Amino acid sequence: MAAFTACQQTVTQENLGAHQTVVFESVITNVGNSYNPNDGEFTAPINGVYAFHVTVMTEPNIYATLEIVVDGRRIDDMVADASVTHEYRSTAELWLLQLNKGSKVWIRTAAKYYRIHGNCHTVFSGFFVFET
């Protein structure tokens, strides 16, 4: 089966271009090796429903928007907005997605010129729920 958790260990990742994949390079769990820490992509090993969870933390005075993508198609986005505060802000999203074997899922930037906070405060997780 498949289950993974990987985090952004880099202290701060900033100024990535629009629609650039966020690579969660520090793998905590990778049952089935379906998450690739070199390119940031999860590949579905079988047809089924999978759960994906992302937490993103942004630094003070920064606004960050990330998107979850399946096979190149944007599914949804999420926003961590600390643009008017001097505090760190986090947000989290959970998606249940029906995937075909070989489908790829990743997280990318929605816009350029932003910062996400590392130290494993920005995390991408996913797991197999049931076969379809």
C-alpha positions in Angstrom: 0.0 0.0 0.0 1.1 3.6 0.2 1.5 6.1 3.1 4.0 9.0 3.3 4.8 12.1 5.3 7.5 14.5 4.1 8.4 18.0 5.2 10.1 21.1 4.1 13.3 21.0 6.2 15.0 24.0 4.5 14.7 26.9 7.0 13.1 29.2 4.5 12.2 28.6 0.9 11.5 31.8 -1.0 11.0 33.4 -4.4 10.0 30.2 -6.2 8.4 30.9 -9.6 4.7 30.5 -10.2 3.6 26.9 -10.7 6.9 25.5 -9.4 6.8 22.2 -7.5 7.5 22.4 -3.8 9.8 19.5 -2.9 9.3 18.2 0.6 12.8 16.7 0.9 12.8 15.4 4.4 11.0 12.1 4.3 9.6 10.9 7.7 7.5 7.9 6.4 7.4 6.4 2.9 5.6 3.1 3.0 5.6 1.7 -0.5 8.1 4.3 -1.7 5.3 6.1 -3.7 6.6 9.6 -2.7 9.7 10.8 -4.5 11.7 13.3 -2.4 13.8 14.3 -5.4 10.9 15.7 -7.5 8.2 16.1 -4.8 5.7 13.8 -6.6 3.5 11.0 -5.2 2.6 8.2 -7.7 -0.5 6.1 -7.0 0.5 2.4 -7.0 -3.0 1.2 -7.6 -6.5 2.6 -8.6 -8.1 3.9 -5.4 -9.1 6.7 -3.1 -6.2 8.5 -1.4 -6.1 11.1 1.3 -3.7 14.0 1.1 -3.0 16.5 3.8 -0.8 19.7 3.6 0.1 22.1 6.3 1.9 25.3 5.2 3.5 27.9 7.5 4.4 31.3 6.3 6.6 33.9 7.9 5.5 37.4 9.2 4.3 39.9 6.6 4.2 37.2 3.9 1.3 35.7 1.9 1.6 32.2 0.4 -0.7 30.3 -1.9 -0.1 26.6 -2.8 -2.0 24.3 -5.0 -2.6 20.5 -5.1 -2.1 19.1 -8.6 -3.1 15.8 -10.1 -1.5 14.8 -13.4 -0.9 18.5 -14.2 -4.4 19.7 -13.4 -4.9 22.1 -10.4 -7.5 20.6 -8.0 -7.6 23.2 -5.3 -5.5 25.8 -3.5 -4.7 26.9 0.0 -3.6 30.2 1.5 -1.4 31.1 4.5 -1.8 34.8 5.0 0.5 36.7 7.5 0.7 39.7 5.2 -0.8 42.1 7.8 0.7 40.6 10.9 4.1 40.2 12.6 3.3 36.6 13.4 3.9 33.3 11.7 0.6 31.8 10.2 -0.3 28.3 9.3 -3.1 26.7 7.4 -4.0 23.1 6.5 -6.1 21.3 4.0 -7.2 17.7 3.5 -8.4 16.2 0.2 -9.8 12.8 -0.7 -8.9 12.1 -4.3 -9.8 9.1 -6.6 -6.7 8.3 -8.6 -5.8 5.8 -11.3 -2.7 3.7 -11.0 0.3 5.8 -12.1 -1.5 9.2 -11.4 0.9 11.8 -10.0 0.1 14.2 -7.2 2.2 17.2 -6.1 2.1 20.6 -4.4 3.1 23.7 -6.4 3.2 27.4 -5.9 0.3 29.4 -7.2 2.2 32.7 -7.6 5.8 33.9 -7.4 7.6 35.9 -4.7 6.5 34.2 -1.5 8.2 32.5 1.4 7.3 29.3 3.2 8.8 28.4 6.6 10.7 25.1 6.9 11.9 23.3 10.0 9.2 20.7 9.2 6.4 23.3 9.8 5.4 22.8 6.1 4.3 19.2 5.6 2.9 17.0 2.8 1.2 13.7 3.7 -0.8 11.1 1.9 -2.2 7.6 2.3 -4.2 4.9 0.5 -7.8 4.7 1.8 -9.5 2.0 -0.4 -9.2 0.4 -3.8 -11.7 1.3 -6.6 
